[in-house]
Amino acid sequence: MSKIVMKFGGTSVATTEKIANVARRIKMEKEKGNEIVVVVSAMGKSTDELVDLANELSDAPSKREMDMLLSTGEQVTMALLAIKLSSLGIEAISLTGWQAGLQTDDVHRNAKILTFDSSKILDKLAEDKVVIVAGFQGISTQEEITTLGRGGSDTSAVAIAASIEAEVCDIYTDVDGIYTSDPRYIKNARKLEQLEYDEMLELANLGAGVLHPRAVEFAKNYKIPLRVRPSFSDEEGTILKEEVDVENNLVVRGVAFESDIVRLTIEYEVPFNGSLASIFTTLAANHIDVDIIVQSIVDGVKPAVSFSIKKDSLAEAITVLETNKKNLGFTFADFEVGLAKVSIVGSGMVSNPGVAAQMFDRLRKENIPVKMVSTSEIKVSVVVPQSDMISAATALHSEFGLEIA
């Protein structure tokens, strides 16, 4: 008998008919003799609808109250799925995140998992029940309901899989696996049979929306076999593991892109020791994520530092900087909107010099200006005008031979 975690995203449970289909798939796995834990997201676009309701009442709703509100979406799904399974003769019980034992830090709307007490889940499995857990949520050290941010149900699923020592964690979605790029925008993108944890982690952090980055981190750290599978067929999808087979070895394995990036620039009259640490410590203390950082100190030119953030963090970042302007020691702050980030990812880049040069050369040929650059051993990211995002991604996808053969 194997323990299996099955996670179903919002599109897979968007209607009662789809929930019934999910229930039948779970029944098939249960009848194979497996112990099943199911993690569910909110139905369809219901989370967005709840956000819209809150915004109708307030321009700046409390993050605590938003967690109280948004956590209800997954609870609707879990109860409906338990009801359907019971009608099919399968004993099931639904649990909220906190009932399931998921404890987080105290950061509302973007909490991180601290510990997971799986004793209740294991007790219910021992009673031969299918356990259905509301994803995306937990309870803080202050006993407040928290949510894990967009895509947090993936993280819930992998954390549960690690805690109960599951054989596999299956992430069911509306696509049939992980592609070399987003097939909705990039023609001839192809499905990957296998992908390394590190590659998927980079892709997830760089805008690929198939998996939540924290979920990939959990899978990597706890060596949880992670499969991305279609909810509408029996295809195997894509499996994540430490190393891919030789026949799948490509220098660049994927192209990711993300819109609504802002470049924020801070200027100084004179160089100020400790300025970088002060700025980014202050931003981090206010839970503002910073990505690409470029510092410029040139004789005869005022020193400056530029960094990229997501557009929805801009207003808060400006407020934090202006509030702490005197202590941070800068004289001027400006920002540029209408930008996007395009990235190439592949573990083969480590042993293949010249990949970045090839990338820049292709973008030059396409007349796409590069505003910022960031590199690591297995990725190169560029910030470009948002109007050029898809054309840049398409060109790079072709440049590195990622199209369907």
N, C-alpha and C positions, 0 to 999 in steps of 0.2 A: 504494500500500500504506500503510495507516494503523496506527499503534501504538495499541492499546487495552488499558486495564487493566480487568479484571473482578474485582470483589471479592464473595465469597459468605460470608454470615454463618452462624452456627451452625445456625439452623433450616433453612437451605438445604442443609446437608451433614450433617444429623442421622443419616441412615442410609446404608447402602451403596446402597440403591435411589435415594435422593436424590442421592448422589454420582454415580451413573450418569447421572441426568438432567442434572446440571450438566455432566458430560463431553460429553454429546450437544449441549448448548447451545454449549459451547466449540468443538466440532468444526464446528458450523454457521458460527460466526464465522471460524474458521480457513480454512474452505473458500471464504470470500468474499475471501481474499487478505490478510487482516489479520495483523499481528504481535501476538501475544497474550501478556500477562502476567496471571496469575491470582493473586489474594491470597485466602487462605482463613482462616477461623476454626476453632476446635475444634468437633468434632461435638456438636450439640445442647447438652445440659447437662453435658458432660464436664468443663468447667472447674469448675463448682460441685461435681461429684463429687470432683475432685482436692482442692479446698479442704476438703471434708468429711473426706477421708482424713487430711489433715494435722491437722485439728482433733481427730481421734480420738486423735492421738499427742501433741499439745501444745496448751496454751492460748494460747501465743504463739510460733508457729513463726517461725524466722528469715526475714526478707524475702528474703535472698539465696537460701536454699534453696527458698522458695516460687516464686521466678522459675525456678529450675532445674526444679521440678516442673511448674508451669503451662505452661511453654514446650513441653512434650511434647505437649500437646493438639493444637496446630496442626500439629505434625510428623506426627502420625498421619493427619490429613486430607490433607495435601499428598502424602504417599506413596501413599495409597489412590487419590487422584485421578489421579496420574501413572500408576499401574498400570492404571486403567480407560482412560485416554486411549490408552495404548500398545496395549491390546486392541482399540481402535477404529481402529488404524492411524495414530494421531497421535503423532509423536515429542514427548516431554515430559520435562522434568527438574525435580525438586523441589529447592528451596533453603531452608535455614533463614534467619532474619532476618540472622544474621551472615554467612552465606555470600553472601547477596544484597548485602551492603555497607552495611547500616543501622547506623550508629553513634549511640549515645545518651550522655546524661550518666550519672552514677553513682548515680542514685536508683532503688533497687529498688522494684518493684511499681507505679511511676508515672513511668517514665523519659520524657524528652523527646528527640526526634531532634535531633542536632547536625549530622551530615553524612550524605550518601548517595552511595556510590561505585557507580554503576550499570554499571561496565565489564563485570562478569561477566554481568549480565542481557543487555546489548547483544550480547556475544559469542555467547551462546546463541540469541538471536533471529536473529542473522546465520547461525546454523547451521540455521535454519528450525524451531526447536523452540518449543513452548509452554513458557513458564517459569512454574512454580508456586512461589509464595513463601509461607512461613509468616508470617501476619500477627501483630501484637501483640507482636513481639519484636525485639530487636537485641542489640548487644554494646557494652559501655561502654568508656570510655577506659582502664579498668583490665582490659580483656579479660574481663569478667564478663558472663554472659547476663543481660539485663534484659527486663522486660515494660513495656508502655506504658499499663497501666491498662485498665479496662473499656472496650470499644469501640475499643481501640487498633488493631485490624485496619483500620478505616476510615482511620486516620492513615497506617498503612503503605501502603495503596493509593494515597492521594493523593500521598504523598511520592515513591513510585515513579513515578507519572504525571508529576509535575513533573520528576523527574530524567531520565527518558527522553524528555521532551517528547511525551507521548502526546496524541492527538487528543481523547480523552475518557476519563473515569474513571466506570465504571458500578458503582454499589453495589447489588447484588442482595439483596433481603430478603424477608421473608414478608408484607410489606404492599405495596400497589400504588402507593405514593407517599407524599408528605408531606401530612398532613391539617391542618386548622385547629386540631384538638386530637386527643388520643388517642381514636380511635374505639371502643376497647374500653370506655371509660368515659363518653364524651360522645356521646349519641345525636345523629344528624343532623350529625356532623362531616363536612366535605366535603374531597375531595382538591383540592390546589392544583396547577395545571399548571406554574406558575412561582413562584419565590421568590428574593428577593435574598439574596446572601451574608450581609449584615449581619443580616437578619431571621432567617435560619437559624442564624447564630452565636449570637444571643440565645436563640432557642428551645432550641438544643442545650445551652447553658450553664444554662438555667432548668429543665431536667428532661425535655425532649422526647428520647426515647431512640433516635430513628431514625438520627441521625448523631452521631459523636463531635465535640466542639467543636474539637479540634485539627485534625481532618480538614477542617473547614469553613475554618479559618484558613489552612491550606495552599492550599486551592482558591482562596480569595480573594486571597492574596498572590501566587500564581503564575498566576492567571487560568486555572485548569484547569476546563473545562466538567465539571460534576458532575451525574450523573443518579442518582436513586433509583428503581430499577425492581423489579418483582416477579419473583421467580425461577421462578414457576409459570405465567407467561403472557408474551405478547409485547408487552404494553402499554408505552407510553413512560414512564409514571411521572411524576416531577416533576423539572424541570431547575432548577439553581441558576445565577444569573448576576448581573451587576452591577445591572441595572435590569429590572423587570418591565414587560410591556406595559400600556398605559393601561387596557385593558378589565379587567385584573386588579387595578386599584388600589383597595384598601380601606384605610381609616384604620387599623384593627386587622386584622392578617392571621392571628393565631394566639393561642391560649391554652395556656400550659404550666403544669404543676404538678409539685411534687416533695414527697414525704412525708419523714418522719423528720428534721425540722429541729429544731435546739436553739438556744434563745436563752441566751447566756451573758452574765452581767452582773458587772462588776468595780466595786467601790466604793472611794472614797478618803476619808480624813479631811479632807484639804485638797487643792486643786488642785496638780498636780505637773507642772511644765514638762517636756516630752519624754516624758510617760507614754504617749501614744498611739503614738509612734514606737517606744518601747522594747517595748511589748506586741506590736505587730504584726510588728516585726522579729524578735522572739524566736519567735513562732508560725511565721513564714515560714521561719526557719532550721530548724525542725523539720518542715517540709513540711505544715503544717496550713493548709488553705484557709479563709479567712474571707470571708463574703459581706456582708450588710447590716450597716452600722456606724451606731450612734446614740450621740452623746455628750450628756450632760446636765449643765450647770453652772448652778445656780440659787441665788441668795442664800438662805441659811438652810437649804439642803438639801445633803447630802453629794454631792460630784460623782461621777458614774458614767459608764461607757461600756458599752453593750450591743452584742453582735454575734452574728450567726447562723453556725452551722457545721453540718455534717452529723453525724448521730447517731453514726456509726461513728468519728468523730474525737474524740468527747467525752472518753473516758477519757484519751487521750493529751494532749489540750489541758489538762485539769485537772492532770495530772502535770507538764506543762511549766510551767504557771503557778505551781503550789505550789512547785516546785523553785526557781523564780526570783522568788519572792514578795518577798523583801527588796530585791533589785535593782530590781524593777519598781515598788515603792513603793505597792502597794495593800494594803488592809486586809481586804477581804471579797470572795469570789467565790461566785456562785450561778448556777443554771441552771434553765431551764424546758424540759421535753420535751413530746412530744405536739403538735408544731406542724408546719405545712406551709407551703410557699411557692406562691403562685398568681400568674401573671404574664400580662399582655397585651403583645403585640409587634406593631409595624407601623411601617414607615418613614413612613407618612402622618401619624403623630402629631406629627412635627416642625412641620408647617404647620397643625395643627388644635388650637388651644388648647381646654382644657376636657375633654380625654379622661380625665385623672386624676379630675377632679371627677365625671364621669359614672360612672366605675368605683366610686368611694367611695360615691356615692349609691345605686347598685344594691346594693352590699354592705350598706349601712345598711338598705335596704328588706328585705333577706333576713335581717336580724338576725345578721349574721356579724361578729364583732369583729375589728378590725385591730390586730395587735400591733406590727408594724414596717412601714416603707415604704422602698422604694428606687426611684429613677427614673433614666432616661437619656433621650437624645433619642428613642429608638424603643421604650422599654419602661417599664412600671410594674409593680413587684413588691410584693406584700403578704405578710406572714406572718400566718397565721390558724390557729385550732385545727385539728388534723389531721382531726377528725371533721367539719369543715365544708369540707374540701378539694374534694371532688367537687361538692358543691352550689354552692360559690363559682365553680368553673370552669364549671359548666353555666350558671349565671346570667349570667356575663360573656360566654360564648360566644353566648348568646341576645341579650344587651344590645347587642352590636356587630354583629349581623346576620350571623353566620358559618355559620348552619345551611344545610343543603341547600335549595336553592330549591324 
